[in-house]
Every structure is written in structure tokens, then in C-alpha cells.
Amino acid sequence: MSVYLGEFIGTMLLIIFGGGVVAGVVLKGTISEGAGWLVIVVAWGLAVAFAIYAVGNISAAHINPAVTVGLAFIGEFPWSKVPGYVLSQILGAFTGGVIVWLHYLPHWNKTEDKAAKLAVFCTAPAIRSYAANFVSEMIATMILVMGILFVGANKFTEGLNPLVIGGLVMVIGLGLGGTTGFAINPARDLGPRLAHFFLPIRGKGTSDWAYAWVPVIAPVLGGILGAVLYRILFDQQMEPAYFVIIGLAVLSAVYAIVQDQKKKVKMQK
């Protein structure tokens, strides 16, 4: 099996399980309807672990463009493979979204809530503030990539690494996911969002393309930032490009703070 097919299958499995649990919780008439956020977060973590078990020996199971680009940026992955990996991840996520739709076929007509239908496929912010949402996704993905590198730097009993990374995803979801739904993965959000756009779902509403750029661009910047900080702090390596990334991250945070203060002033008038 090629590494690209491995990434396709791994990301597809991630969405089948992750999107599937969201569908079970938010769609009407399912046995698991209303099971809640904790169930969703735990299932996403286990979905990541299983996807890594499935294809880790084939493609290293990046299953996330933010991981692929972050590792390439610090020289841990060849840039020549990045386009193929990213395309495979997006196509795998799209296919996973289609399979989730098919699995829950009778429940779409019973569900009137457009936002709930969209949530099966992609993320949306609890409070829509693009700058703040961007920073949330950037921070969460920074922690993800740094955490993956932490795990790789330690020796665990053989076979436990995927479970540790799954646990990392759970803790990110519980601690940082309440703002945006923790996409932390451009393919996980964009691929299924495209599936939502194309699939014949009754009363589905829009695919919210106005927000779609946030869970694509912010995780990529966050993934690079996490990899860069790991290199600087733990490997004591310094490159001029690293400080450009840190500068962009700081500017994003400052801009979010300024926008938040402007909103406070408007609310007080």
C-alpha cells in the first residue's frame, strides 16, 4: 500500500468514527441522541488512536495537513511529499463524510436543525469572532503538534503511542475545544464540509464558507508554530524562518485582543 493511500484510509477512518459520533449525538431519532460533548470528545480521541493503529506503519499516520506541514517546516518530512499527503487527507475526509451521511440516511429528514446537520461534517464557533476563533484553533493545534513531538521523544511500551496521542486529542478537546469545536485539522474540516456542500441533504442550509478559512489556515499556522517551538525549546535550534512564524502568531493574538477590546467598547456605548 502506498503512503498516500495510507493517509487516505487513515483520514477516512478518522471521519467515519469522529463524524459518526457527532451524528449520533445531534441528529434526531438516534439511540445516542443527546449523549453530549464528553462522548464526542472521547470518541474523537479514540478515532485518532485507531486511525494511527490502522496506517501508522504505512504512512506514519499524519492524517492531518497541519502535522504534515509542521513536520516539513522543521525538516522532519520531505516537502516533495506534502502535496500528495494533503490531497490524500482531504479526499479521505471527504469520503468519510459521505459514508457518515449514508450510514445515518433516515435521520437527516427527521432533523430540522440546520446547524446540527452541519456540525456532523465540520466545526463552527460557539461565539463567532473570526480573530479570536483563529487564535483558538492556532493554540489548540500548536499544542497538538508539540504534544505529538513530545510523545515521539519518549519511549513507551510498544504499541501505546497511538493511545497516548488519542488521549492528547481528548484533553485538547476538553480543555480547548469549547470555543470552536477544535478542528485542529484542515482536512477534518474542509473535506467533510465539501461533502455537506455536495450531498443531497434536505434542509441542510449553507456550508458556512464565510467561516471555513479559519479551521484551514489557523491549524496550519498552529502546526508550524508547535513544531518550531519544539525545535527551539528542546533541540536548541534557531532559524530565521522560525521567528517569522512566531511573529505571525503573536500578531494574530494581538489582533484578536484589539478586536475584542473594540467590541467591548461598542457594547458599552
MIMI-998872 format. One record per residue (C-alpha): residue in three letters; x negated, y, z negated. Coordinates in pm, whole numbers. Each point is the difference from the previous one (the first is absolute). Last residue first. Layout:
REC | aa | xx | yy | zz
REC | ALA | X | Y | Z .
...
END
This chain:
REC | aa | xx | yy | zz
REC | LYS | 2194 | 5267 | -2426 .
REC | GLN | -130 | -281 | -224 .
REC | MET | 55 | -267 | 265 .
REC | LYS | -203 | 198 | 254 .
REC | VAL | -291 | 32 | -246 .
REC | LYS | 7 | -372 | -69 .
REC | LYS | -1 | -75 | 373 .
REC | LYS | -307 | 218 | 47 .
REC | GLN | -174 | -183 | -284 .
REC | ASP | 65 | -334 | 168 .
REC | GLN | -137 | 127 | 330 .
REC | VAL | -317 | 121 | -173 .
REC | ILE | -44 | -336 | -176 .
REC | ALA | 47 | -192 | 325 .
REC | TYR | -252 | 227 | 177 .
REC | VAL | -254 | -58 | -276 .
REC | ALA | 45 | -378 | 27 .
REC | SER | -39 | -1 | 377 .
REC | LEU | -305 | 227 | -26 .
REC | VAL | -156 | -240 | -250 .
REC | ALA | 59 | -297 | 232 .
REC | LEU | -144 | 186 | 298 .
REC | GLY | -308 | 95 | -203 .
REC | ILE | -50 | -359 | -115 .
REC | ILE | 13 | -112 | 362 .
REC | VAL | -253 | 265 | 105 .
REC | PHE | -215 | -101 | -295 .
REC | TYR | -24 | -355 | 128 .
REC | ALA | -96 | 121 | 348 .
REC | PRO | -319 | 153 | -144 .
REC | GLU | -108 | -344 | -130 .
REC | MET | -96 | -95 | -354 .
REC | GLN | -50 | -352 | -132 .
REC | GLN | -16 | -60 | -373 .
REC | ASP | 149 | -351 | 45 .
REC | PHE | 252 | 26 | -284 .
REC | LEU | 107 | 362 | -8 .
REC | ILE | -77 | 116 | 355 .
REC | ARG | 94 | -320 | 183 .
REC | TYR | 315 | -48 | -208 .
REC | LEU | 95 | 362 | 57 .
REC | VAL | -37 | -49 | 377 .
REC | ALA | 213 | -316 | 7 .
REC | GLY | 276 | 165 | -199 .
REC | LEU | -12 | 314 | 214 .
REC | ILE | 18 | -203 | 322 .
REC | GLY | 308 | -181 | -129 .
REC | GLY | 156 | 322 | -122 .
REC | LEU | -50 | 169 | 337 .
REC | VAL | 157 | -300 | 174 .
REC | PRO | 274 | -20 | -264 .
REC | ALA | 89 | 369 | 55 .
REC | ILE | 17 | -26 | 381 .
REC | VAL | 255 | -279 | 37 .
REC | PRO | 222 | 30 | -306 .
REC | VAL | 26 | 378 | 62 .
REC | TRP | 56 | -8 | 378 .
REC | ALA | 336 | -177 | -39 .
REC | TYR | 165 | 287 | -189 .
REC | ALA | 151 | 183 | 298 .
REC | TRP | 44 | -338 | 169 .
REC | ASP | 283 | -82 | -238 .
REC | SER | 119 | -319 | 178 .
REC | THR | 341 | 159 | 52 .
REC | GLY | 335 | -149 | -98 .
REC | LYS | 51 | -376 | -33 .
REC | GLY | 373 | 2 | 65 .
REC | ARG | -6 | -341 | 169 .
REC | ILE | -349 | -143 | 40 .
REC | PRO | -96 | -71 | 363 .
REC | LEU | -380 | -5 | -51 .
REC | PHE | -223 | 255 | 175 .
REC | PHE | -44 | 269 | -265 .
REC | HIS | 1 | -243 | -292 .
REC | ALA | -270 | -204 | 174 .
REC | LEU | -204 | 319 | 49 .
REC | ARG | 33 | 66 | -374 .
REC | PRO | -109 | -361 | -55 .
REC | GLY | -331 | 65 | 180 .
REC | LEU | -57 | 350 | -137 .
REC | ASP | 34 | -73 | -372 .
REC | ARG | -196 | -324 | -53 .
REC | ALA | -236 | 104 | 280 .
REC | PRO | -93 | 327 | -175 .
REC | ASN | -68 | -176 | -334 .
REC | ILE | 12 | 165 | -342 .
REC | ALA | 384 | 0 | 44 .
REC | PHE | 40 | 76 | -368 .
REC | GLY | 376 | 63 | -42 .
REC | THR | -62 | 374 | 24 .
REC | THR | 5 | 137 | -354 .
REC | GLY | 67 | -308 | -212 .
REC | GLY | -284 | -201 | 149 .
REC | LEU | -284 | 127 | -217 .
REC | GLY | 7 | -205 | -320 .
REC | LEU | 232 | -288 | 85 .
REC | GLY | -97 | -24 | 365 .
REC | ILE | -370 | 47 | -69 .
REC | VAL | 25 | -265 | -273 .
REC | MET | 165 | -243 | 239 .
REC | VAL | -256 | 66 | 276 .
REC | LEU | -283 | -70 | -245 .
REC | GLY | 170 | -323 | -105 .
REC | GLY | 8 | -108 | 364 .
REC | ILE | -371 | 84 | 18 .
REC | VAL | -63 | -223 | -301 .
REC | LEU | 213 | -276 | 152 .
REC | PRO | -197 | 20 | 326 .
REC | ASN | -331 | -17 | -192 .
REC | LEU | 94 | -315 | -194 .
REC | GLY | -111 | -260 | 257 .
REC | GLU | -339 | -78 | -150 .
REC | THR | -24 | 105 | -362 .
REC | PHE | -88 | 365 | 8 .
REC | LYS | -330 | 173 | 74 .
REC | ASN | 14 | 378 | 10 .
REC | ALA | -97 | 248 | 272 .
REC | GLY | 285 | -108 | 226 .
REC | VAL | 253 | 82 | -270 .
REC | PHE | -143 | 349 | -40 .
REC | LEU | 10 | 46 | 379 .
REC | ILE | 368 | -94 | 2 .
REC | GLY | 58 | 241 | -289 .
REC | MET | -170 | 286 | 183 .
REC | VAL | 224 | -74 | 298 .
REC | LEU | 319 | -8 | -206 .
REC | ILE | -91 | 298 | -220 .
REC | MET | -59 | 215 | 309 .
REC | THR | 328 | -131 | 139 .
REC | ALA | 190 | 121 | -306 .
REC | ILE | -174 | 338 | 5 .
REC | MET | 67 | 63 | 371 .
REC | GLU | 363 | -111 | -26 .
REC | SER | 60 | 238 | -289 .
REC | VAL | -191 | 282 | 173 .
REC | PHE | 214 | -30 | 312 .
REC | ASN | 320 | -6 | -205 .
REC | ALA | -112 | 322 | -172 .
REC | ALA | -64 | 170 | 335 .
REC | TYR | 317 | -137 | 157 .
REC | SER | 235 | 84 | -282 .
REC | ARG | 303 | -226 | 16 .
REC | ILE | 79 | -121 | -350 .
REC | ALA | 39 | -378 | -31 .
REC | PRO | -202 | -33 | 319 .
REC | ALA | 90 | -248 | 276 .
REC | THR | -159 | -332 | 92 .
REC | CYS | 59 | -243 | 283 .
REC | PHE | 201 | -294 | 129 .
REC | VAL | 239 | -105 | -277 .
REC | ALA | 14 | 363 | -112 .
REC | LEU | 166 | 94 | 332 .
REC | LYS | 304 | -213 | -81 .
REC | ALA | 20 | 147 | -349 .
REC | ALA | -21 | 353 | 139 .
REC | LYS | 287 | -71 | 239 .
REC | ASP | 230 | -115 | -282 .
REC | GLU | 296 | -178 | 158 .
REC | THR | -118 | -358 | -59 .
REC | LYS | 247 | -272 | 99 .
REC | ASN | -100 | 22 | 367 .
REC | TRP | -366 | -46 | -89 .
REC | HIS | 69 | -301 | -221 .
REC | PRO | 92 | -257 | 265 .
REC | LEU | -348 | 16 | 167 .
REC | TYR | -217 | -31 | -310 .
REC | HIS | -245 | -245 | 159 .
REC | LEU | 11 | 178 | 336 .
REC | TRP | -88 | 337 | -150 .
REC | VAL | -282 | -158 | -202 .
REC | ILE | -131 | -164 | 318 .
REC | VAL | 4 | 332 | 186 .
REC | GLY | -192 | 168 | -281 .
REC | GLY | -262 | -275 | 4 .
REC | THR | -43 | 49 | 373 .
REC | PHE | -62 | 372 | -47 .
REC | ALA | -248 | -72 | -281 .
REC | GLY | -188 | -246 | 220 .
REC | LEU | -5 | 251 | 285 .
REC | ILE | -138 | 268 | -233 .
REC | GLN | -265 | -232 | -142 .
REC | SER | -107 | -127 | 341 .
REC | LEU | -35 | 358 | 128 .
REC | VAL | -210 | 95 | -304 .
REC | TYR | -227 | -305 | 31 .
REC | GLY | -52 | 45 | 373 .
REC | PRO | -78 | 371 | -37 .
REC | VAL | -241 | -63 | -294 .
REC | LYS | -207 | -278 | 160 .
REC | SER | -255 | 227 | 170 .
REC | TRP | -28 | 205 | -320 .
REC | PRO | -182 | -293 | -162 .
REC | PHE | 83 | -56 | -371 .
REC | GLU | -198 | 75 | -316 .
REC | GLY | -158 | 315 | 143 .
REC | ILE | 155 | 251 | -240 .
REC | PHE | 255 | 126 | 255 .
REC | ALA | 71 | -352 | 123 .
REC | LEU | 111 | -106 | -348 .
REC | GLY | 239 | 294 | -27 .
REC | VAL | 131 | -53 | 354 .
REC | THR | 87 | -365 | -65 .
REC | VAL | 139 | 62 | -349 .
REC | ALA | 219 | 287 | 119 .
REC | PRO | 103 | -208 | 301 .
REC | ASN | 153 | -263 | -233 .
REC | ILE | 20 | -378 | 38 .
REC | HIS | -373 | -8 | -94 .
REC | ALA | 22 | -376 | -18 .
REC | ALA | -368 | -100 | 29 .
REC | SER | 86 | -94 | 361 .
REC | ILE | 3 | -380 | -8 .
REC | ASN | -86 | -106 | -355 .
REC | GLY | 235 | 261 | -143 .
REC | VAL | 284 | -106 | 228 .
REC | ALA | 257 | -178 | -216 .
REC | TYR | -149 | 62 | -343 .
REC | ILE | -13 | 371 | 77 .
REC | ALA | 363 | -3 | 113 .
REC | PHE | 95 | -186 | -319 .
REC | ALA | -167 | 258 | -223 .
REC | VAL | 158 | 292 | 186 .
REC | ALA | 344 | -160 | -26 .
REC | LEU | -60 | -61 | -372 .
REC | GLY | -59 | 370 | -50 .
REC | TRP | 301 | 93 | 211 .
REC | ALA | 216 | -244 | -199 .
REC | VAL | -109 | 151 | -332 .
REC | VAL | 80 | 351 | 123 .
REC | ILE | 345 | -93 | 133 .
REC | VAL | 100 | -193 | -313 .
REC | LEU | -109 | 292 | -218 .
REC | TRP | 198 | 245 | 213 .
REC | GLY | 338 | -162 | -48 .
REC | ALA | 205 | -320 | 28 .
REC | GLY | 292 | 201 | 141 .
REC | GLU | 100 | -259 | 259 .
REC | SER | -178 | -334 | -54 .
REC | ILE | 291 | -219 | 114 .
REC | THR | 44 | 223 | 304 .
REC | GLY | 335 | 168 | 69 .
REC | LYS | -121 | 351 | 67 .
REC | LEU | -360 | 73 | 94 .
REC | VAL | -228 | 162 | -257 .
REC | VAL | -163 | -285 | -197 .
REC | GLY | -11 | -277 | 260 .
REC | ALA | -112 | 243 | 268 .
REC | VAL | -280 | 125 | -224 .
REC | VAL | -105 | -361 | -63 .
REC | GLY | -9 | -70 | 373 .
REC | GLY | -203 | 309 | 78 .
REC | GLY | -273 | -131 | -227 .
REC | PHE | 27 | -368 | 93 .
REC | ILE | 43 | 38 | 376 .
REC | ILE | -216 | 314 | -4 .
REC | LEU | -305 | -170 | -150 .
REC | LEU | 52 | -306 | 218 .
REC | MET | -15 | 218 | 313 .
REC | THR | -313 | 173 | -131 .
REC | GLY | -176 | -334 | -44 .
REC | ILE | 119 | -136 | 334 .
REC | PHE | -116 | 302 | 200 .
REC | GLU | -327 | 24 | -193 .
REC | GLY | -74 | -366 | 71 .
REC | LEU | 94 | 47 | 366 .
REC | TYR | -259 | 275 | 12 .
REC | VAL | -263 | -214 | -174 .
REC | SER | 45 | -267 | 264 .
REC | MET | 135 | -346 | -88 .
END
